[in-house]
Amino acid sequence: MAYTEVTRTGYGTRLKNSLGGVLIGILMFIGGTILLWWNEGRAVKTSDMLKEGQKNYVEMENPAVKSPDMEGQLVHAVALATTTDSLSDGTFNVGAVAVKLHRTVEYYQWIEHEKTVKKDKIGGAQETTHTYTYSKEWTGSPVISGEFKDPDYQALNFVYQNLEDASSAAENVSFGAYRLNSSQIGSFHNEQPMAVTLDEDLTKQMDKAARDNARAFLTRGGLLDLVPDSAAIVHTQGNVVYIGRNPNVPEVGDVRITFTKDMPSKVSLIAKVIGDTFTYYKAKNGYKLDLLYMGENTAEEMFDSEHATNKMILWLLRILGVIIIIAGLRSIVSIVPTLLKVLPFLGGIVETGLGLVCGIIGLVWSLIVIAVAWLRYRPILGISLLVLAGLLIFWLIRRSRKKKAAKADIPEPQAPQAPEIQIPQYQQPSQPEQPQMTPEQQKEFEQWKQFQEFKKMQDQMNNQQNNQ
């Protein structure tokens, strides 16, 4: 079940924190700028060193025979790296003839996970909700549960035995007639499980120590019944020593120790021969070259891999530098949205806008730093790119001016005159002439008119009588 805790930060405290963030932001901005500048120089120098090595190395055809001609030469060679040194782990009294021996320790513990949700309040305060959850996991170091937020989990973690990771390496690793140096031995990796067998006396000692550690802790927590009285606590299986009641069912407090060893293997190297061993090759720019790859690799494959790694690191650090610069700018201006967060929505709008502006400015500044660094470390190429860019801009400006001048020399065309259109006068058509009536027709028409007038008078009289 999750445990929740709510904290409140006042407006004044937030302003104070923002003022402190300004100084931090300035340092981040400067640090990101330095990182970008240094990274460009590092990448260029590393590339130059690799190219110089590619031109100057020679093949060591037979590393099994020591040749005076190879003295002081940068060589590429492939041979079996082996040793007769015996390595051991003093705590568990186990060992093997190997190039390296590793002990890795893990603890089964309760782990606290935190999730935070922040909410701005009217007036400028901020409310933060912390949600804590807990799970059992294997981890590389004991976890102090007394610092957990949930009181129910504060007394649950303990360990049967507190151990540390450990590694040891052989001092004498042969490479044909030569020996690998310490840097090359450090780059060697060919891990394999190392079977572990503990003697009876050591097992009893470890078992007793584990019970005592558990009892000392569990007595305080009232959990003494978790410690078995007679069942074995120390178990050995393959390359693992398990301290706990049941290796198949992990419980809080259990410890798992895993042993591995690096066995002899064929390797490829590029280094400078000195006596019966090797050292780094120092390029003209001061950078050093000393490579060891596992397996059989040609010189070109190794150089190509190093060039690819250099480019990958270049871009990773570039991205990191840009992020640091943008974060620094946002921290510098964080005081502005904090001042306006008396009204949360207003502060949020300003914060989003400033974040966008800081992103653009940070990106532009990063590009400027990278460009100036290229001028510093690759002056010919950098100047050539600037000249090319300048010529392009000059050509575009000149082309634009020519177009404007050509347009100005051409007279403006006159608008064509619309032809005069004669609109004919509209004449109302004349009334058709009335046909002439004969005398007889005229007489009949007069009689019809008298009849109509008489009928009209008669209708009026009838209407008056009806009204009365």
N, C-alpha and C positions, 0 to 999 in steps of 0.2 A: 504494500500500500504506500502511496506517495505521501511525503511529508512536505507541507507548504509553509513558507515563511514570507511575510510581506514586510518590506522596508520602505521608508519614505525619506526622500531627500528634499530638503527645503530649497526655496528659490535662491537664497543667499549662498547656501553651500554649493549649489550648481554653478552660480556665477564665479565663485572662488575656484572651483575645479576647472572651469573654462579658462580662467586667467592662467592657471598652471599649465593648461593644455597649450597655451600660446607658446610658452618656452619649449615645451616638448615638441610641438610642431616645427618650430624653427630648427631644433636639433635634428629632427627627422628629415626635414628638407635639405639641410646641409649634408647629412649622412647619405641620403639617397643620391645626391649630386656627386659626392665623392665616390660612392660605389659605382655609378655609371662610368665616371671618368676612369677609375682604376680598372674596371672590367674591360673596357675597350683596349687599354694598354696591355692588360694581361693576355687577352685573346690574340692580339697582334704579335706580341713577343713569343707566346707559345707557338703560334703558327710559324713564325720565322725560325724558331729553334728546331721544330720538326722538319721544316724544309732543309735547313742546314744539315741536320742529321741524315736526311735522305740522300743528300749529295755526297756525304763523306763516309758513310759506313762501308765496311767490307764484310764479306761472308767468311765465317770461320767454318771451313769445310769439315774438319775433324777435331771436335773439342776433346776427344779422348787423348790427343797428343798435344803436349804443350809446345807451342811454336814461338821462338824469339821474334819472328816477324810480326806477330800480333801485338807485341808490347806497345802500349800507348794508343792503340787503334780503337776506333769505335766499331764494334763488331755486331753481327747478327749471328746467333748460333742456336741450335736445337740439340738437346741431349736429355738424358735421364737424370733427374735430381734425386739423390738418395742420401741416406745417412745411416750411421751405426750408433748414434747417440740414443740412450735410453732415457725416456722422460717418465716422471712419476708425479702423482698427486699425494702430497704428504698427509692430508686429512684422512683420505680413504685407503692409503697404502696400495694404490693401483697404478700401473704404468704400462708402457709399451715402447718399442723402438719405432719412433715416428718423427716426422719433421715438426709437428706441433701436437699439443695435447690440450683439450678444452674441457672445462667443467661449467655447465650451465645450470643455474638454480632457479626454480619457480616455486611460488607459494599460492596456495588456494585460499583466497580471502574474500571478504565482503568488500565490494567497490561502490563508492558513492558517485552518483551521476547527478549533475545539476543542470537545470534548464531555467532560464530567466526570461521574463516578459516585462518590458518597461512600458509605462503608460504616463503620458504627461497630463497634469491636472491644471484646471483653471487657477491662475494665481502664480504659476511658474514652478510649482513643486512637481516631483516625479515619484510615482509609485512603482516599485519593482516587486514582482512576485517571483519568488525562488521556489522551484519544485524539485525535491530531492527524491531519487529512486535508488534502490540498492539491488545488487545482483552478485552472485558468487562467480568468481573468475580466477584463472591462473594469471599471476602477475610476477614481475621480475624482482620485486622487493616487498618486505612486509608492509602492511597498511595499518596505520595507527587509527583504530576505530574510535578512540576517545575524542577525536576531532570531528566526528560525524555530527550533523545537525540534528538528526532524529535520535532522541535519547534511547529509543528501543534498540538501536544498533551500536551504541557507543561502547559496549563491553563484550562484543562478540568475536573480535579478531584476536588470534594468537597464533604462534607457530611452534611446532615441535622442536625445531632447531634453526637457528639463524646462521646461514652460510652466505658466502659471496661467490660470484663467478670467478673463475681463475683460468689462466692459460699459460702455457710454457712452450718454448721453441728450442729446437736443437741449435747448437752453436756451430756445428760442422756439417754442412750439407754440400756434398760433392756434386760437381757438374762436369762429368768427364774427368779430365786432368786438372780441373780448376775447382774453386769453391764459390758458392754464392755468398754475397755480402748480406748484412743484416736487413737492409731495405728490401732486397729481393726475397729473403726468407719471410719477411713480413707480408709480402704480396702473394706468397704461396698459399694455395687453398685447394685441398682435395679431401674434404671431410668424409669420414666413414665412421659408423658406430664402433665403439670400443667395448667389447664385452667386459663386464665387471664381476669379480668374485671377491667377496669380503671374507676375511678369516673370522672364525667363531668368536674370538676374544673381542675383536673390534666391533662386531655386531652386538655383543652383549653390552659393551660400553656405550655405544650409540643408543641402544634401546633404553638403557637406564637414564641417560641424559635427556632423551626425548620425553620420557614419562615424568621426570622431575620438572622439566620446563613446563609441561602441560599442567601438572598438579599445582605448581606455583601460581599459575594464572587462573585456572579453573576453580580453585578453592575460593578465590575472591568473588567469583561470579556465581558460585553455587552450582557449578556444572561438573563437579568432580566425577560424576558417574560416566562421563564421556571417555575417560581414560580407562582402557582395558587393564585388568589386573594381571592377566597371564598371557593373553594372545600377543603374538609378535607385532611389533610396531615397525621394525626395519625390514623391508622386503627388497630383494634383488631380482631383477628380471632383465636379461639382455644387457643393454648398456645403461640401464636406469636403476638408480637406488631410490626407493620410495619409502618415505617415513610417514606412516599413517595407518589407520586400522585396516583399510581395504583399498588396494590400488585401483580396483575396478569401480569403486563408489567413492569419489573424492569428498572429503569433508573439510570444513574450515579449519585451518591449522596444518593441513598436510603439506609436505615438502617433497618436491620431485627434483632429483639431481640426474642430469643426462651427461654422459661422457662420449666425446668424439675425438678422433685423431686424424691428422693429415698424413696420409701415406705417400711414399715416394711415387713420382709420376714424371712423365716427359714434359718438359717446359721449353719455351722459346724466350730468348732474351735479346735485348739491344742495350749494350753498355760498353764502357771503355775498359780495356784489359790493363791490369796493373799487377805484375808479378803472377801469382797463382790464383788471383781472384779478380773481382771486377769493381769498378767505381763508376760514378756518374760522369757523363760527358758534359762539359760546360761550353755552351754556345757563346758566340761573340757578344750577344746581348746579356749574358750573365745567367740565362735560364739553363736548368740542368735536365739531362735526359738519362733515365735509367729505368728500363721497362722489363717486366717479366710477365708473360702470358702463359696460362696453362695450356698444355697440348702443343701440337705442332703447327706453327704459324709462320708464314713467309714474312719477310721484312715489310713488304708493301702492305700486307694485310694489317700488320701491327701499326704502321704509320697511318693508314687510312682510318683505322679504328680510333687512334688518338686524335686525328683531325676532326672526326665526327663527334667525339667526346668534347673537344674544345668548343665546337660550335654549339653543342647542346648546353654546356655550362654558360657560354656567352649569352644565349637567349634566356636562359633561366634567370641569370643575374640581371639582365636587362629588364625583364618583367618585374622582378623583385624591386629593382631600383625605381621604376616608374610607380609601382604601388606605394612604396615608402614616400616618394615625393608627393603624390596625390594625397595620401593620408596625412602627411605633414601640413599641407596647405589647408586641408579641411580642419585640422586641429587648430591652426592659427586663426581661422575665421569662425571657429565654433562659438565664440563669445557673442556673435551677432544673433544667430537663431536662439541662443539661450536667453538673451535679453528680451526677445519677442515672444518667448514661450509662456508669458503671462496669459496669452491666448494661444492654446495649443495648436489650433488649425493654422494660425498665422505663422507661428514658429516653424511648423512642419513645411509649409509652402516655401518659406525663405531657406530652410535647411536643404530642401530638394534642389532649389535653384542654385544655391551656392555650391552644392555638391557637384552639379553639372559644370559650373564655371571652373571649379578647382580641377575637375577631371580634364577639361580642355587645356587649361593653363599648364597643368602638370605634364600633360603629354607633349605640348609644344616645347616646354622647357627641357624635357628629357631629350627630345629630338635635337635641340640646339646643342646640348651638352655632348651628345653622341657625335654630332657633326664636327664640333670643335675638336673633340678628341681624335677624330680621324685626321684632321688637319695636323694635329700634334704628332701622331704616330704613323700616319701614312700621308705625309705632306704632298707628295707628287700626285697621288690618286685623289686626295682631298681637294687640292687646288684645281686639278683637272676637272673634277665634278663641279666645283664652283664656277670655273670658267665656262664650262658647257652650259650650266644653268643660266649664267649671265648672258651668254650669247643667245640662248633661246628666248630669254625675256626681252633682250634688245631687238631680236628679229620680230617678235610679236608686236612690240611697241611700234617699230618702224613700219611694219605692214599695216598696222591700224592707222598710222598717220598718213600713209600713202593713199589709203582708201578714202580718208576724209578729204585730202587735197584733191584727189581726182573728182570727188563728188562736188567740191566747191567750184571747179573749173567748168563744169557743164552748166550752161544757162538753163534756168528753170523754164520748162515748156509752158507756152501760153495756153490758157484754157480755150478750147475751140468755141467760136461764136455760134450760138444757136441760130439757125436760119429763121428769117421772119416768115411767119405763117399768116397768110391772109384769111381771116375768119369772115366768112360771108355774113352780111346782115340778115337777121331772121325777119322774115315778113309774115305777118299773120295772114293766113288765107282769107280771102274775101268771102262774105256770105253769099251763098247762091241766091240768085234772083228768084222772087216768088212768081209763080206762074200767074198770068192774068185770067180773071173769071169773066164768064159771059154774063150778060144782063140777067138771064134766067137764073143762073147760079147765084148771082148777087142777091136776087130777090129771095130765093130760098134760104140763103144764109141769114138775111135780115129777119125773116120769119122765125128761124130756129133760135136766134138770139132773143127775140121777144118772148118766145115760149120759155126759154130758160129763165128769164127775169121774172116772168109770171110764176113759174114753179117755185122759185126762190122766195118770193113774197108770200106765197101760200104756206110754205114750210115754216116761215117765221111766225105767221099768225097761229098756226097749229101749236107751235111750241109755247106761245104766250098763253093760249087757252089751257094747255096742260099745266102750266105753272100756277095759274090761278086756281 
